[in-house]
């Protein structure tokens, strides 16, 4: 590794800065996790060490290394790296940095990497302002966001950038971080030996949700509040770990990919007739602050898409629960969400209503045929079945070219099956 390059970033965090900042990796050797995109044979790894990182967007949940990767890129690059935060910076700041980048290139032929943290918070106008400078090479754009850029970032900016998704850290990576913290305290000018029980380690990892910053902050707090014994040893047990991290942090971006993943898990649990999993994902969304109206919308769709004619009453039940929720509100409204979700989870299932899409596809395939004459308005050849009682007679309702063609097949469960079987027996 090129750890002694003359252009590396020599800035060191202050001793009173947060531990997460002091321990932030400065090169790829110290970076934990994200092996799918950062293995030594990966394109991103090679681009970073060879100083050829192009326009890029890093996205993923908090605490997985997005900002750290920018620091590492600054370690290896000869370009000037300028940082802006989308929350704090306006269009004026952006244009000012672009002008400086232009002057820098004219005077020294030195390129500029413009890093924008929380880029999803830039307005469309601010994002558009980047495009000309990216096009002519004045700047190399690198963005970081907790949102899925395909939902949150200008499509023109997306098309000019590579996107790399960072995932929550695995347990093995979190253990490496804990070992790094223990070693950090041990090599201080006044060494402190930190001992952590296996129970405490598992609790800290489990309740950090794959977020390195959350883990480091919790362990730093645990070390700070725990008294050293006579041998200058700090012992972290399960009780201290529980006090330091309190509760699990729920990762949930209401406008991004994780939001849709949780909704997907919720609906698939209903479809799979698993009431316990259904309640877990429902609770996950509610604790994360999801809009109950959106949950009811998905429940209404599921009532027709997944339960359908196996239990036609499902749609009525879900709509009633939704109206009850509107009238009562929270927190009692949780009963109605639970009622609706559990009803669908244990109801018989049928997706025969999706047959409408087969009929639509037939038309899209140009299978468009004339209306039979006896079905036309005011036709004298039409026979009304209600006028014939039990008398059997043959009358086709399909176009002649599709006579006998089946779009719909009844499901094997519930009302739909019984209704169709009874009809077939007559």
N, C-alpha and C positions, 0 to 999 in steps of 0.2 A: 504493500500500500504506500501511496505517496503522502506520508504524514508530515514530511518536513519541507514541503514545497514553499518557495519564497513568498508566494502570494496568499498563503493561508490566512484565515481570520484569527488574529491574535487577541481579540477582545475577550476578557475574562469577566464572568459575572461577579458582582460584589459579594463579599462574605455575608452580608445581611440580606441578600436576595433570597427568594424562596428556594428550597432545596431542589425543586423540579428544574429551576433555571440553572443552578450550579451543576447539576448532573446531566444537563442536556448534552447528548453526543455531538462531537465535533467532526467525526469522520464515519465512513461506512462500517469500519470494523466495530465501532461501539454501538451501532444502531441495531436494535432488537425488533424482530418481527418483520412482516410484509415480505416474506421470502418469495411469494408468487411474482412480485414485481421487482424484487431487489436481490435475487440470487446473482452470483458472480457471472453467470452466463446471460443474464437478462439485458435487454436493450437499455433500460433505464440505468442500471448499474454502470454499464460501459459508457453511456452518455455523460454521467456525472463525473467519473474519474478522468474522462478525456476532455472535459469542459465543452461538451457539445449538446447541452440541454437546450431544446428549443422551446417554443411556446407551449406551456403545460398548465393543466389544472389538476391539483391534488384534492380529492374529496373523500370524506369519510367522517365517522363520529368523532367527538372530541377526544383528545388525549391519545391518539394512535400514531402521531409522528409527522403530521403535515408540516407544521412550522419548523420542526427539527430538520426535516429534509431540506428546507430552504437554507438553514444554517449550514448544513453539510455541503450544499451546492456552493455556498459562498466560500467554503473552505477550499474548494477545488477550482474555482473560476478565476480568470484574469479580468473578467468584466466587473464594472462597478455594480454593486447590488443595492438597490434602493427599496426601502420598505414603506408601504402605505397601508393604513387600516381603513377599510371601506366605511366603517362607522364614523371615524374621525376626520376623514379627508373628503374634500369637495372637488368639484370640477376645476376650480382654480388651482388647487394643489396638484392635481393630475396634469394639467397643461403646463404648469411651471416645471415639473419634473421632466416632462417630455422635451421642453425647450432646453433644459440643462443637458439632457441626453444628446440632443442634436449638436450643441456646442462642444460637448466632450468628444464626440466622434470627429468633428471637424478639426479640433486642436490636437488630439492625441491618438485618434483612430482606436479609442478604447470603447468597447461596447457597454451597454447598460442593460442589466436585468431589473425589471420593475416587478417587484413582488407585492401583490395586493391580497392582504388577509381578509377573510370574510367577503370575498368578491361578490357573493350573491346579494350583498346589501347595496352594491352600486346600482344606481338607477340605470334605466335603459340609455339615457343620454350620456351618462358617465362611461358606460360600457362601449357605446358607439364611439366615444372620443378616443378610445384606444386603437381602434381599427386602422386608421391611416398610418400610425407609427409602427404598428405590427407589420402592415403590408410592406412598408418601405425599409423595414429592418432597423429603424431607429432604436427600438427597444425589443428585448425579448421579454415576453409577458409570462409571468408565473402567478397563478392564483391558487388560493386555498379556500375551501368551503366545507361546512358541515352538511350542506344540502347536495342533492343530486344535481349536477350542473345542467343536465338535460331538462330539468324542470325550472331551474333558478337562474340560469345564465343565458344571455343573448345568444341566439342560434348562430349569428355571424361570428361571434367570439368562439363558440364551440367548434365551428368548422375550421378555425385557424389554429386550434390547440389540440394537443394530445391530452387524453384524460386518463388518470391513474386512480383507481379506487383503493383506499387503504381500509383495512378491516380491523375490528377490535382485536387486541392482542391475545394470544393463546396463553394458557397457564404456564407453559415452559418459559415463555418470554417474561411473564410477570415475576417468576421466580428468579430469573437473571437480574431483574431490576432490584428485587429485594436484596439479593447478594451484593449488588453494586452499592446499595445504600449502607449495608453493614460494613463493607470495606471502606467506604468513604469516611465513616465515623472512626474506624480503626486506625486510619493513617493521618488523622488530624494532628496538629502540633501537640494537642493534649488528647491522646487517644481515648476513645470510649468503645468498650466492647459491648456490642448489642447482641443479645441472645433472644431468638424468637421461637416459640414452640410451633410444632407442626400444625396444631389446631388454629393458632393465630394466623399462620401463613395462609392456610386454606380459607379462613374467614376473610382476610384482607383481599385475597385474589377474587373470591366469589363475589364480594360486595363492591368490587371496583369496576365490574362490568367491562373488563378489557380496556379500561382507561388508565394509562400509565400515570397521568398527572393526578388522578384521583387516588391512586395507590400511593404515590410518593407523598402527597400532601397528608394522607391519613397516617402513614408511618412516621413522617416527620413530627406530626402532632403527638403521636404515641410516645416517641422518644423524648420530646420536649417536656411532656407532663409526667414522665416516669422518673422517679428518683434513682440515682445510682447507689449501689451497695458499697460496702467498704473496699471491694476489689475493683471499683470503677466499672462495674458491669450493670447494664440496663437490661432487665428481663421483661420481654413483652409476651404476656400470655393471652389466652382467648378473651378474658374479661376486658383487658386494656384494648385489644384489637376491636372489640365490639364498641367500646366507648369512643374510639378514635374515628371510626368510619360511620357509625350510627346506622345507616340503612343503605340499601342498594340504590344506586343512581340509575334511573330508567332512561335509556337512550331512545329518543323518539322525536323525529323531525316531522312535524305535522304537515309540512308541504313537500317533503322529500321522499326518498326511496324507502327508508326504514318504516315510515308511516304506512306505505302500501304493503310492505312485507308483513307487518303485524295484522293488518286487515285481511291479508291473504290467509295467514295462519288461522285467524278467527273463522273465516268462512269455510275453509277446508276442514276445520274441526267439526263444524256443523254438518257439512256434507258427509263426513266420515262417521257421524252419529256418536261422537265422543263428548258427552256433556261436561266432563271435568276439564278437558282441554279447552272447550268452548268458554267456560267460566274463567279459566286462567287468562286467556287472551283478551277477554272482555275486561277483566280487572286491570290488565296491563294498559289497555287503552284509556280506561277511566282514570287510573292513577297518573298517567302521562298527560292528562288534560284534553283528551280527544273530545270533539264536539259530539254530544249524544245524537244530534240530528243526523250526522253523517253515519253513525252506527245504525240508526233505525233505517236509513236509506238502504244500506247494504242488507239489512235483515229483510226488508220488503222485497228486494230483488231475489234474495235466497228463497223466500217463501214461494215464489213462482218458479224460479229457475231450478232449485234443488229439491223442493218438496212437491211443488206443482199439484197435479191432479191426484197424487197419492193421498193428499189431504187438502182438498180445496179450502177448508176452513182456516188453514194456516195463514193465508193472506188477511183474512178478517181478524184473526187473533193479533197479528203483528200490528195491524193498523189501529186496533183498539188500544194496544199497549202504548203505541206512539201518542195517541190522543190523551190517554191517561197521564203520560209523562208531561205533556204540554200543560195539562191542567194542574198537576201537583208540583212539578219541578224537583230540584234536588234538595236533600239527599234521598228522600223517599222514592224518588224516581228511579233509583237503582233497582228497586223491586221489579219495575216494569221492563227494564232492560234485561234483567235476569230471567224474568218470566218469558219474554219473547225469545231470547236466545236458547233457553232450555227447551222450550216447546219445539223449535225447529230441530234442535239436536236429536231429540228422541222421536221425532215424527218419521213416518215411512217416507221413503225418498223416490222421486221420479223426475227425470229431466226431459219428459216427452214434450214439454212446451217449447223446447228449442227447435222442434220440427218446423216452426215458422221460417227459420233461416234456410232450411232446405228448399222450401217453396220459393223464397226470395232468390236463392242461388239459381233455381231453374229459370226464373225470369231474366236474371243477369246473364245466363248462358244463351239468351235469345230464344228460349223455349216459350214463345208468346203465340198463343193460338186463339182462333175466333171463339166467341161465346156461342155455345149451342143455342139454336133458335128457340127451344122451349124454355130457356132460362132468361130470355130477354124480357124487358118490361112489356107488359100487356100482351104477352104471348098467349094464344088460345090453345096451344098444345101442352101447356104446363099442367101437371097434376099435383094438387095440394095434398100431401100425405095426411094432413089432419082431417081431410074430408073423406078419407077412405078407411078410417078405423084400422082394424086388423087385417084388412084385405091386402094381400101382397101384390105388389106390382113392381116392375123394373123401370127405373128412371135414373139416368146418369146425370151427375152434376159436374163432371169433369169435362174439359175439352175432349173431343173425340180422340185426338192424338195421345192423350194421357189417360185414357180409360183403363181403370184397373191399377193405375200407378199409386203407390203408397208413400205419403210423406210422413204420416204419423203412425207410430206403433205404441200401444199402451204399455205402461210400466208393469212390473211384476208384483207390486205391493199396493195395499190400501184401497181406498175408494175407487180409484181408477180401474184397477184390475177387476174388482167385484162388479162394477158398473158395466164394464165391457163384456165380462164373462156372462152376466145375466142377459145382456142384449143378444149375445151370440147364441144363447140357448133357446131364444124365442123363435 
